[in-house]
Amino acid sequence: HAGIEPERGANAALAAAHLTVALQDLNGHWDDVTVNVGVVRAGTRANIVCPRAELRIEVRAATTADIQRVTRAIREAADQPGVPGVTVQVEQLDLCPPMEDTPASRRMFDHARAAARTAGIELGAAATGGVGDANLIAGAGIPVLDGLGPVGGADHTPQEWLDVTSVPQRVALLADLIASLGRAGTT
């Protein structure tokens, strides 16, 4: 009971707060790595020392080596909960491999850039930390490009939008890219 014997409890909410700060502080330690504490759940009642808390975090990185590096840092942070009597369990719920920048994907991008010029599009390369089916393909060692679809924005929000006038041009780009890759016989 928080009002009668608070010293008998170990406040998991406080430990979660410390851990949230420590995890968010991992941002900026490595290029192309982000750590986001997106969900924090703790406690059941205001008059009870919080016995349990849960953090849901997401990590994005450009390389598998960076994923491994940040995973070690998360486990090290969890080993120091900051509140006596609290223990932390780390469980990896999912792993989406990064779309690593490889020589094969660069060659494919060169073909895409040439096809884009033909379609009147200036195509640039960017690493966004995105997660999707393309990551699974890239994780299997197959060169892949992502982001060649129609123009849009405000992803995953109620304001998400799509410029439908960009669809024909982007379809033409993809057709030209497929033909170019077919003529090359390899990426």
N, C-alpha and C positions, 0 to 999 in steps of 0.2 A: 504494500500500500504506500503510495507516494507521500501521504500525509502523516503516517504513523511510523513506518520503518523503511524509509527510502534507502538507507545504507545497506539493507539486505538485498537490494536489487542491483543488477548491472544494466544500465540503460543502453539498450541496443539502438535506440533512436539517436542518441548522442554519438555512439560509435559510427553509425551510418553517416551522420553529418561530417565527422572527421574524415571518414573514408571518401565521401563525396568530394570534399575539398582536395584531398590527396590525389584522387583520380583525375579531377578536372585540371589539376596542376601538371599532369603528364603532357598536356597539350603544349606544343612548342619545343619539346625535348628532341623530337626527330622530325625531319622533313617529311611531308606527305603522310603524317599520322595524326588521326583525331581520336579522342576518347570523349564520349558523351554519356553522362549519367542522365538517362532519360526518364527513369521511373524510380521513385522512392516511396516505399510503403513502410509504415511503422506504427506500432501500438494498437491498442484496442479501446482504451478509456483514458481520460485525462488524469484520473486519480490512481493509476497503476504505473509503476516503473515499467517502462517499455521492455518486454522480455524478448522481442523478436523484431527484426527489420529485414527488408529486402531492397536491394538496389538492382536495377536492370541497366546495364551499360552496353554501349555499342562501340566497337573499335573499327576504324577503317585505316588501311595502310596500303602503300604502293607496292610493297614487296612482302613475300612470305617471311623473310628475315626480320622485317620490321614488326610483323604480326607476332613473331616469337619473342622479340625484344620487349614489346609492350605487354605481352602476356606475363612475362617474368616480372615486370615492374608492377603489374596489378597484383600478382600473388605476394610480392614483397610488401606492398602497401597493406594488403589484407592481413598479413602476419603481425601488423602493428596497429591494432584497432583503436588505440588511444583511450580505452576505457577498461579499467581492471575488471576481470571476470567475464568479459565478452570474448567469444571466439567467432571467427569468420570462416565460412565455407565458400570457396569459389567454385562455381560450376559453369562450364562452357556449354551453352545451350545450342549454339549454331556456329558454323564457320563457313564463310563464303570467301573463297580464295581471291586475292587481289588480281586485277588485270595488269600483270607486269609488262613493262615496256621491254620488248625483246627485239632482236634484229629481224625476226620474221614478221612481227607486227609492224615494224617500221617500214619494211619493204611493201607490205600491204597498204600502209598509209600513203606511201609514195604513189602507188597506183590510184588510190582514192583521191589524192590531191590533183593528179592529172585529169581524172574523170570529172572532178568538181570544176576545174578550170573550163573544160569543154561545156559544162552546163551553166557557166557564168557564176559559179559560187567560189568564194575565197574560203578555203578550208584550212583551219588551224588545228593544231593538236593541243589537248589539255588533259590533265589528270584531275579527276574530280572526287575520287574516292567513292564513286557510285557502286551500287550493288545490284546485280541482276543476273539474268541467264547468261549474259556474255562472260561474266566472271567464272561461271562453272565451266564454260567451254575453254576459256583461257587457262584455268586451273588444270585442265587435262592436257595442256601443252599445245593446244591448237591456236594458231594466230587468229586474232579477232579484233574488229574495230567496233566501237559502240558510239552512238550519238549521231548517226548519219540520217536519222529520221527527220520528220517535219519540225519546223521551228515552233517552240512553245516555251512555257515558263511557269513559275510559281508551283513547282512540282509538289505533289502530296498536300496541297492546301485547297480550301474551297475556291480560291481564286485561280486555280490552275487553268491554263489556256493553251490553245493550239491555233496557229495561223494556217487555216485550211488552204490558203493560196500557195503555201510552200510545198504542199503535198506533190503536185505533178513534177516539180523541179527535183525534189528529193527522190522520187521514184525513178526518174530519168538518170540521176546520179548513180543510184544503186544498180540499175541495168547496165550502165556503162562500166561500172566497177567490176561487175560479174563478168562481163565480156572481156575486159582487160585482163583479169586474173586468168580467165580461160585461155586467152591467147598466150599468156606468159607461161602457162603450164605448171606454175609453181608460185608460191608466195615468197 
